[in-house]
Amino acid sequence: MNNKCRTPFFGAAALAIGLTAIQAQQAPALPTQSTQIPERLRNLFPPTPQSLPLYGDGEIPNSKPTPDGESAGLMGSLTKVSRPTLEVFLPAKVKATGASILIFPGGGYVGLTWVSEGPSIAQFFQDHGFAAFVVKYRLPSDVTMVDKSIGPIQDAQQAILTVRQRAKEWNLDPNRIGIIGFSAGGHLASTLGTHFLKSYVANPNQVSLRPDFMILVYPVISMDSKLTHMGSRVALLGAQPTDEQVKLFSSDLQVTDASPPTLLLHAADDRLVDVDNSIQFFEALRHAKVPVDVTIFDKGQHGFPLIPKDQWQAIAMHWIDKNHWADLKTQ
C-alpha cells in the first residue's frame, strides 16, 4: 500500500469509529438490540455438528479390548472402525420440523463410504429441516468383536435408542424418526427395520427400536448366495454361515405387517448389488401389506454415479412429504 492509498483508509476508519461513538451516545438502546441480533442470527443457521461416542462413557458391548485402528481409506472411506460414534447435524431453528433421520453409509461391511454417503447426506436433510444423525457403526471383525455378526445392528439400535431418549433435548418428535441406508448400510437399515422386537443392546426402559420409516438406496437385502453381495455377506457372517444365520440376516425373510413404510431406490444396471434385492424386499413388504414405494432407474449403476443427486433426492423428499413426516412440528 502506498502513501496515497493509506491516508484515505485511515481517514475512513477514524470517521467510522467517530460515528459509532456518536450513535452509541444518542441511542443507548442500541447495545440491547445488538445483543439480540446474534440470537436471531443463530436461529437462521444450523448449530455446529457434534460427534458423540455412541455408548457415551460406557463400555462398547460385544467388544474386545483392542487398539483403535480406524484409518482413512480410498475415495473418502473409513476402514477398521471399532469406536462407533453418532454425528449430530441439527437444523436451523427456523427450518426445524421436529423430524429426524439416521444415516447408515455403505461400504460392503469392510469400510464406510463416508464422504458421499455420510455427512453430505446429513447436510441435505438438515437443510430440509431434519435433525440428521450419521451413524459411524463398527465394521464386523473377529479381532475387535466377540460376535461380529451382531456388532453393526447393536450400533444401529443404540443410535435410534439414543435419538428417542434425547428427543426432548433436541426438540424432536419421537414418532418421526426415519432411517436411510446405502448398499451394505441399506442392509443394516433394513435389519434395524425388521429386528426391532429383539433388543441387541441394553434397553431397560423398553424404548421402541422401530424406525418410523425407511429409505433404502441400492441396498443389500438378502444373504442368500444366489442373490446377495458376497463381499458383504462374508464380512458380516463369515465364509461359511449357517442356514439359520442366512435366514436371520435376510431382511426379506424377516418382514412382518409391523415393518415400517419403506421407499426403495435402485438401478436396473447395478452390477454390484443386484436390483432383485430391492424387488424381493418390495414383494415381501407388499404381501405383508406394508406401505412401500419403489423407483428403479434403467441406468445408474451402483452408487448412482450416472444419476444427479438431486434427482433421487427429490424422489425421496416427495415420498417424505407425501407421508407428512416432514410437516412442521406443532407446538
C-alpha positions in Angstrom: 0.0 0.0 0.0 1.5 3.4 -1.0 1.1 6.7 0.9 -1.7 7.9 -1.4 -3.9 4.9 -0.5 -3.0 4.8 3.2 -4.4 8.2 4.1 -8.0 7.8 2.9 -8.1 4.3 4.5 -7.2 5.6 8.0 -9.4 8.7 7.5 -12.4 6.4 6.7 -11.6 4.2 9.7 -11.5 7.2 12.0 -14.7 8.5 10.6 -16.5 5.2 11.2 -15.2 5.0 14.8 -16.4 8.5 15.4 -19.8 7.9 14.0 -20.2 4.7 16.1 -19.3 6.6 19.3 -21.9 9.4 18.5 -24.6 6.8 17.7 -23.9 5.0 20.9 -24.3 8.2 22.9 -27.5 9.2 21.1 -29.2 5.8 21.2 -28.4 4.0 24.4 -30.9 1.2 23.5 -28.7 0.0 20.6 -26.4 -2.2 22.8 -29.5 -4.1 24.0 -30.7 -4.5 20.4 -27.3 -5.6 19.2 -27.2 -8.4 21.8 -30.4 -9.7 20.4 -29.2 -9.8 16.8 -26.8 -12.8 17.4 -29.6 -14.8 18.8 -31.7 -14.1 15.7 -28.8 -15.0 13.5 -28.2 -18.2 15.4 -31.8 -19.2 14.6 -31.1 -18.8 10.9 -28.1 -21.2 10.8 -27.6 -24.7 12.0 -25.5 -25.4 15.1 -22.0 -26.7 14.7 -22.2 -30.5 14.1 -21.2 -32.7 17.1 -19.5 -36.1 17.3 -20.7 -38.2 20.2 -19.4 -41.6 21.4 -22.3 -43.9 20.6 -22.3 -45.5 24.0 -21.3 -42.4 26.0 -18.8 -43.2 28.8 -20.0 -46.8 29.0 -18.3 -49.9 27.5 -18.9 -50.8 23.9 -20.9 -54.1 24.1 -19.6 -57.2 22.3 -16.2 -55.6 22.0 -12.7 -57.0 22.6 -10.0 -54.8 24.2 -8.0 -53.8 21.1 -6.3 -50.6 19.9 -8.3 -48.1 17.8 -7.2 -49.0 14.3 -9.6 -46.7 12.3 -8.0 -45.1 9.3 -8.9 -43.3 6.1 -9.3 -45.4 3.0 -9.7 -44.8 -0.7 -12.2 -42.1 -2.0 -13.1 -40.7 1.3 -13.9 -44.0 3.1 -13.2 -45.2 6.6 -11.8 -48.6 7.5 -11.3 -50.7 10.6 -14.0 -48.7 12.6 -14.2 -50.1 16.1 -15.2 -47.0 18.1 -18.8 -46.1 17.0 -20.0 -42.5 17.1 -23.1 -40.5 16.4 -22.5 -37.5 14.2 -25.2 -34.9 15.1 -26.5 -32.4 12.5 -29.3 -30.3 14.0 -31.2 -28.0 11.7 -31.5 -24.2 12.0 -34.4 -23.4 14.3 -36.3 -21.5 11.6 -36.3 -24.7 9.5 -36.7 -27.3 12.1 -39.7 -29.7 11.5 -39.2 -31.9 14.5 -38.4 -34.9 12.2 -35.2 -36.8 12.3 -33.3 -39.3 10.2 -30.5 -41.8 10.9 -28.0 -42.3 8.1 -26.1 -45.5 7.5 -23.3 -45.3 4.9 -22.4 -48.3 2.8 -19.1 -49.9 2.1 -19.6 -53.7 2.0 -19.2 -54.0 5.8 -15.4 -53.6 5.2 -15.4 -49.8 5.1 -17.7 -46.8 5.4 -18.3 -44.7 2.3 -18.1 -41.7 4.5 -17.8 -38.7 2.2 -20.5 -39.4 -0.3 -23.0 -41.3 2.0 -22.4 -39.7 5.4 -22.1 -36.0 6.3 -23.1 -34.8 2.8 -26.4 -36.7 3.1 -26.9 -35.3 6.6 -26.4 -31.8 5.4 -29.1 -32.4 2.7 -31.7 -33.5 5.2 -30.5 -30.8 7.7 -31.2 -28.2 5.0 -34.8 -29.6 4.7 -35.5 -29.2 8.4 -34.5 -32.6 9.7 -32.2 -33.4 12.5 -29.8 -35.8 10.8 -27.6 -38.4 12.6 -24.8 -40.2 10.7 -24.1 -43.5 12.4 -20.4 -44.4 12.3 -21.1 -48.1 13.1 -18.5 -50.7 13.8 -17.3 -52.8 10.9 -17.5 -56.6 11.6 -14.3 -58.0 12.8 -13.3 -61.1 14.7 -10.4 -59.2 16.0 -12.4 -56.4 17.7 -15.7 -58.3 18.4 -16.9 -61.4 20.2 -19.7 -61.9 17.6 -19.1 -59.8 14.5 -22.5 -60.6 13.0 -24.4 -58.5 15.6 -21.9 -55.6 16.0 -23.5 -53.4 13.4 -27.1 -54.0 14.5 -26.1 -53.3 18.1 -24.8 -49.9 17.0 -27.9 -49.2 14.8 -30.2 -50.0 17.7 -28.1 -47.9 20.1 -28.3 -45.0 17.7 -32.1 -45.0 17.4 -32.4 -45.6 21.2 -30.2 -42.5 21.8 -32.2 -40.3 19.5 -35.5 -41.3 21.1 -34.2 -40.9 24.6 -32.8 -37.4 23.8 -35.7 -36.3 21.6 -36.9 -33.7 24.0 -33.4 -32.2 24.4 -33.1 -31.9 20.7 -36.7 -30.8 20.2 -37.6 -33.8 18.1 -40.8 -35.8 17.6 -40.0 -39.3 18.9 -42.7 -40.7 16.5 -41.0 -39.3 13.3 -37.6 -40.9 13.3 -36.6 -42.4 10.0 -33.6 -44.2 8.6 -31.8 -44.2 5.3 -29.1 -46.7 4.3 -26.9 -47.2 1.3 -25.7 -50.5 -0.1 -24.5 -52.6 2.9 -25.7 -49.7 5.1 -29.1 -50.4 3.4 -28.8 -53.9 4.7 -28.1 -52.6 8.2 -31.0 -50.2 8.0 -33.3 -53.0 6.8 -32.1 -55.2 9.6 -33.0 -52.4 12.1 -36.4 -52.1 10.4 -37.1 -55.8 10.7 -35.4 -56.8 14.0 -36.8 -54.1 16.3 -38.7 -56.5 18.6 -35.4 -58.1 19.7 -33.0 -55.8 21.6 -29.3 -56.4 20.9 -28.4 -53.7 23.4 -29.4 -52.8 26.9 -32.8 -51.2 26.8 -34.2 -51.4 30.4 -37.0 -48.9 29.7 -38.2 -50.8 26.6 -37.8 -47.7 24.4 -39.2 -48.5 20.9 -36.4 -49.5 18.5 -38.7 -49.4 15.5 -37.9 -46.7 12.8 -41.0 -44.8 11.7 -39.9 -45.0 8.0 -37.1 -46.4 5.9 -35.4 -45.3 2.7 -33.1 -47.9 1.2 -30.8 -46.9 -1.6 -29.3 -49.7 -3.7 -29.5 -51.9 -0.6 -28.2 -55.4 0.1 -31.2 -57.2 1.4 -30.7 -61.0 1.1 -27.9 -63.1 2.4 -28.8 -65.9 0.1 -25.8 -66.8 -2.0 -27.8 -66.7 -5.2 -28.7 -63.0 -4.7 -26.5 -61.4 -2.1 -23.4 -59.2 -2.5 -21.0 -61.9 -1.4 -18.4 -59.4 -0.1 -20.9 -58.0 2.4 -22.1 -61.5 3.4 -18.6 -62.8 4.1 -17.6 -59.7 6.0 -20.7 -59.9 8.2 -21.3 -63.7 8.6 -18.0 -65.3 7.6 -17.2 -67.6 4.7 -19.5 -70.4 5.9 -22.5 -69.0 7.7 -25.2 -71.4 8.9 -28.6 -71.6 7.3 -30.1 -70.0 10.4 -27.7 -67.0 10.1 -28.5 -66.6 6.4 -32.2 -66.6 7.1 -31.9 -64.3 10.1 -30.0 -61.7 8.2 -32.0 -61.9 5.0 -34.3 -58.9 5.6 -36.9 -60.0 3.1 -37.5 -63.1 5.2 -37.9 -61.0 8.4 -40.7 -58.7 7.2 -44.0 -58.5 9.2 -47.0 -56.3 9.0 -45.4 -54.1 11.6 -42.4 -53.3 9.4 -42.0 -49.6 8.7 -43.2 -47.9 5.5 -40.4 -48.1 3.0 -39.0 -46.4 -0.1 -36.6 -48.3 -2.3 -34.3 -46.8 -4.8 -32.2 -48.9 -7.1 -30.7 -49.1 -10.7 -31.6 -51.9 -13.0 -28.0 -52.0 -14.3 -26.4 -52.3 -10.8 -23.6 -54.9 -11.3 -22.5 -55.0 -7.7 -25.8 -55.4 -5.8 -28.5 -57.0 -8.0 -31.7 -55.0 -8.2 -33.5 -58.2 -7.3 -32.6 -57.4 -3.7 -34.9 -54.4 -3.8 -37.6 -56.2 -5.8 -37.6 -59.1 -3.4 -37.9 -56.8 -0.4 -40.7 -54.8 -2.2 -42.6 -58.1 -2.7 -42.2 -59.1 0.9 -43.4 -55.7 2.2 -46.3 -55.6 -0.3 -47.5 -59.1 0.7 -47.4 -58.0 4.3 -49.5 -55.0 3.4 -46.8 -52.6 4.5 -46.8 -49.3 2.5 -43.9 -49.4 0.1 -42.8 -47.4 -2.9 -40.0 -48.3 -5.3 -38.2 -46.4 -8.0 -36.0 -48.4 -10.4 -33.8 -46.4 -12.7 -33.0 -48.0 -16.0 -29.4 -46.7 -15.8 -27.5 -45.6 -12.8 -25.1 -48.4 -11.7 -24.1 -48.9 -8.1 -23.7 -45.8 -6.1 -25.7 -43.8 -8.7 -22.7 -42.3 -10.4 -24.9 -41.8 -13.5 -27.7 -40.1 -11.7 -27.6 -36.5 -10.4 -28.0 -36.4 -6.7 -30.9 -34.0 -6.8 -32.8 -36.5 -9.0 -33.0 -39.3 -6.5 -33.1 -36.9 -3.5 -36.2 -35.2 -5.0 -37.9 -38.6 -5.2 -37.0 -39.2 -1.5 -38.3 -35.8 -0.4 -41.5 -36.2 -2.4 -42.2 -39.5 -0.7 -41.4 -38.0 2.7 -43.7 -35.0 2.1 -46.5 -37.3 0.8 -46.4 -39.1 4.0 -46.2 -35.9 6.1 -43.1 -36.9 8.0 -41.5 -33.5 7.3 -44.6 -31.5 8.4 -43.7 -28.6 10.8 -43.9 -29.7 14.4 -46.9 -28.4 16.2 -46.2 -26.7 19.4 
